[in-house]
């Protein structure tokens, strides 16, 4: 009889703890939905090893004329690396927490990069944090089959002192949270759009 009581008590405690865990995660998911997401800026941009920021300040150049790009066209491998700063604001009364998130980055609705950020992110109530997304992608297809990136850089050169719209930058994120020891992905993607201008390319 004593063993049965102990077993029942253990089951009750387990259910209570598990139930509290689910309730906490449900609150965090709701908090994630209430958060506002903003692309703050994109910096440390390199293309085939060249600093894209310095190239934008030049008055006349062609992407294909860069040694790294010319070689990359032959190899079908043109690496683009950048740091995209994602700003998340939590206006809710609960902590919003992400264990990791998948992301997709698009320029003018054209796929640019995708990956996973394995970083635990916690946004306290009423606070804003900035999460750096390290982007790395082979953009051979973008340069060989179209001029999306080249057009944006050319436009940035012409209007480097203005805030003229040069294109559309989109990031889609799919957060993952933990329920117990089980990772659970957010249903669908959270989509954030940002007009590309010379001021965002720092």
C-alpha positions in Angstrom: 0.0 0.0 0.0 2.9 2.4 0.9 4.6 1.6 -2.4 1.4 2.3 -4.3 1.1 5.7 -2.6 4.7 6.5 -3.4 4.1 5.5 -7.1 0.9 7.6 -7.3 2.8 10.6 -5.7 5.6 10.2 -8.2 3.2 10.1 -11.1 1.4 13.1 -9.9 4.7 15.1 -9.5 5.8 14.0 -12.9 2.6 15.0 -14.6 2.6 18.3 -12.7 6.2 19.1 -13.7 5.6 18.1 -17.3 2.4 20.1 -17.4 4.2 23.2 -16.1 6.8 22.7 -18.7 4.3 22.6 -21.5 2.5 25.6 -20.1 5.7 27.6 -19.9 6.6 26.6 -23.5 3.1 27.6 -24.7 3.6 31.0 -23.1 7.0 31.4 -24.8 5.5 30.5 -28.2 2.7 33.1 -27.6 5.4 35.6 -26.7 7.3 34.8 -29.9 4.2 35.5 -31.9 3.8 38.9 -30.1 7.4 39.9 -30.8 8.3 42.4 -33.5 11.1 41.5 -35.9 13.3 44.0 -37.8 16.4 43.7 -40.0 18.6 46.4 -38.4 21.5 46.3 -40.9 23.9 44.1 -42.9 27.6 44.6 -42.4 31.0 42.9 -42.9 30.0 41.9 -46.5 32.6 40.1 -48.6 32.2 38.7 -52.0 34.8 36.2 -53.2 37.1 37.6 -50.6 36.6 41.3 -51.5 35.2 43.9 -49.1 31.9 44.8 -50.7 31.6 48.0 -48.6 34.7 49.4 -50.2 33.6 48.4 -53.6 30.3 50.4 -53.2 32.4 53.5 -52.5 34.1 53.1 -55.9 32.6 55.0 -58.8 33.0 52.4 -61.5 33.6 48.7 -61.3 32.1 45.5 -62.6 31.6 42.4 -60.4 32.9 40.1 -63.1 36.1 42.1 -63.3 37.1 41.1 -59.7 39.7 38.4 -59.6 37.9 36.3 -57.1 34.6 36.5 -59.0 36.3 35.8 -62.3 37.8 32.6 -60.8 34.6 31.8 -59.1 32.7 31.9 -62.4 35.0 29.2 -63.7 34.7 27.1 -60.6 30.9 27.9 -60.2 31.6 28.9 -56.6 31.3 32.6 -55.6 31.1 32.9 -51.8 29.2 35.7 -50.3 29.6 36.3 -46.5 27.8 38.9 -44.4 26.6 39.6 -40.9 22.9 40.3 -40.8 21.7 41.9 -37.5 18.2 40.8 -36.6 16.4 43.0 -34.0 13.7 41.3 -31.9 11.5 43.3 -29.5 9.3 41.5 -26.9 6.3 43.7 -25.9 4.5 40.9 -24.0 4.5 40.1 -20.3 6.3 36.8 -20.8 9.8 35.9 -21.7 10.2 34.8 -25.3 12.8 32.1 -25.8 14.3 30.4 -28.9 16.7 27.4 -28.7 17.7 27.7 -32.3 16.2 28.8 -35.6 16.3 28.0 -39.3 16.5 31.0 -41.7 16.1 31.8 -45.4 17.3 35.0 -46.9 16.0 36.4 -50.2 16.8 39.5 -52.3 14.0 40.7 -54.5 12.2 37.4 -53.8 15.3 35.4 -55.1 16.8 32.9 -52.8 20.2 34.1 -51.5 21.1 31.9 -48.5 19.7 29.6 -45.8 21.0 27.9 -42.7 20.6 27.3 -39.0 21.6 29.5 -36.1 22.4 27.3 -33.1 22.1 29.9 -30.4 19.8 30.1 -27.5 18.0 33.5 -27.5 16.0 34.9 -24.6 14.1 38.1 -24.9 12.9 39.4 -21.5 9.6 41.2 -21.2 9.6 44.7 -22.7 13.1 44.4 -24.0 14.9 44.4 -27.4 17.9 42.3 -28.4 20.0 42.1 -31.5 20.8 38.6 -32.9 23.7 38.4 -35.5 23.0 36.0 -38.3 26.2 34.9 -40.0 25.3 34.4 -43.6 27.4 32.3 -46.0 26.3 31.3 -49.5 27.5 30.4 -53.0 25.8 33.0 -55.2 27.2 31.7 -58.5 23.6 31.3 -59.8 22.7 34.9 -58.9 25.6 36.4 -60.8 25.7 34.0 -63.8 22.0 34.0 -64.5 21.0 37.5 -63.5 22.2 40.9 -62.3 20.2 41.3 -59.1 23.3 41.8 -56.9 25.2 43.8 -59.5 22.2 46.1 -60.0 21.9 46.7 -56.3 25.6 47.6 -56.0 25.5 49.9 -59.0 22.4 51.7 -57.5 24.1 52.0 -54.2 27.1 53.7 -55.8 24.9 56.2 -57.5 22.9 57.0 -54.4 25.4 56.3 -51.6 24.5 59.5 -49.8 20.7 58.9 -50.0 18.3 56.5 -48.6 16.9 55.5 -52.0 15.3 52.0 -52.2 17.5 49.6 -54.0 15.7 46.4 -53.6 13.9 44.2 -51.1 15.7 42.1 -48.4 13.6 39.3 -46.8 14.5 37.0 -44.0 12.3 34.1 -43.0 12.9 32.4 -39.6 11.5 29.2 -38.1 12.3 29.1 -34.4 12.7 25.9 -32.4 11.9 25.6 -28.7 12.3 22.7 -26.3 9.5 20.9 -24.6 11.3 18.7 -22.1 14.1 17.2 -24.1 12.1 17.3 -27.4 12.8 20.1 -29.9 9.6 21.5 -31.4 9.7 23.7 -34.5 7.5 26.8 -34.9 4.7 26.1 -37.4 5.6 28.0 -40.7 8.0 30.8 -41.0 8.1 34.3 -39.5 8.7 36.7 -42.4 10.6 40.0 -42.1 11.0 42.4 -45.0 13.4 45.4 -45.3 13.9 47.8 -48.1 17.6 47.7 -49.2 19.2 51.1 -49.2 22.8 52.4 -48.9 22.1 53.0 -45.2 21.4 49.4 -44.5 24.6 48.2 -46.2 27.2 49.2 -43.6 
